[in-house]
Amino acid sequence: DGGITQSPKYLFRKEGQNVTLSCEQNLNHDAMYWYRQDPGQGLRLIYYSQIVNDFQKGDIAEGYSVSREKKESFPLTVTSAQKNPTAFYLCASSISGAILSSYNEQFFGPGTRLTVL
Amino acid sequence: AQTVTQSQPEMSVQEAETVTLSCTYDTSESDYYLFWYKQPPSRQMILVIRQEAYKQQNATENRFSVNFQKAAKSFSLKISDSQLGDAAMYFCAYWNSGYSTLTFGKGTMLLVSP
């Protein structure tokens, strides 16, 4: 079964702690993305990567970090510098991030709900 | 920067009726893609329909169709014969070729009543 997995589904963190959200895809997609979803805000882009070993900041990158060491994996670390990390986080991938085509369709994982206690 | 506006935070429709969700966007590009995504209570994002800007013909997928007005920068979604399973949050999205990213609207919650 091809798809995108995110783990864990629910995550609790104490204030001041860093936490890493996992995102794995077996679709052989080049591009991967991280979004944050808050009520009434839609999806906002945190970081994205068009190719292995390369990534760019999105609209709300402050307090987050990523790595892209493998094509299939794009973990997101929420650092203690993120002032309001409680949110729903979605990971997505697409065949190609760089070419304008129907391949721009993004496929989404099931999401991780992060709650700061 | 491109912006996507969904002016209806919530819409209601009865089963078997038709409903139209509105979306407008701002861009200076001539070639781009537009998408409608559905997010049911499970929160799994599902692609509903896509439109290529250079195609004048409106996209259709079964009960879902769009009204794409390029000059007006409008991209509305029409759902015909609404079903209970259509109840979800619907997001309009614009493909930003300059940055190779999607810009999403804030969403419209669709409620479907029997």
Interface residues (C-beta under 8 A of the other chain):
Chain A: A31 Y33 Y35 G40 Q41 G42 L43 R44 L45 Y48 Q50 Q56 G58 F88 L90 A92 G97 A98 L100 S102 N104 E105 Q106 F107 F108 P110 G111
Chain B: P9 D31 Y32 Y33 F35 S42 R43 Q44 M45 L47 R50 E52 F91 W95 S97 Y99 S100 T101 L102 T103 F104 G105 K106 G107
